[in-house]
Amino acid sequence: MDYTTCFTMKTKQQDIDRFMQKVSIRDDGCWQWTGADDIGGYGRFSVGRKEWKAHRFSYCSFVGPIPIGLTLDHLCRNRWCVNPKHLEPVTLRVNLLRGDTFQSRNASKTHCDNGHEFTKNNTMMVNGWRQCRECILTRKEKVRRSKGMKIRGRYKTKWQEQVVLP
């Protein structure tokens, strides 16, 4: 496995000592960063002329290099934590889906808002969004009724034979 070069120079003990002076160890095991932080709330730490995210410096110093293509996930969900035991290298997708975001909540849904299950045959992608085929057909029927048009039968998906459903 390929690894990123954590530092262009070897980490010196004095850098680690200076780093640990900016850490407060909490009862829950988190190493709370008390130094400077960036606009996203992650700690910043300078080594020489290079500035690092504090949690990345911690992981590289105490565990080793971060594999190429992976990011560090805070298992404790505390972005100020720099405890290397609370950091795990994962893909960006896994990291985002583990979080408490709009995207992660939607990705974990198994049913649409109207209670229809998201299955291979009942789900389609429209402009990058999951859409329930049953809900689309219901909306189309409602529009046709409002315009006084004839209501057509429902069809199974194009992957199955075209049979009119009751």
Secondary structure, DSSP 8 states (H G I E B T S, - for coil): --B--S-SS---HHHHHHHHTTEEE-TTS-EEE-S-B-TTS-BEEEETTEEEEHHHHHHHHHT---BTT-EEEETTS-TTB--GGGEEEE-HHHHHHHSSSHHHHHHT--B-TTS-B--TTTEEEETTEEEEHHHHHHHHHHHHHHTT-----EE--TTS---EE-
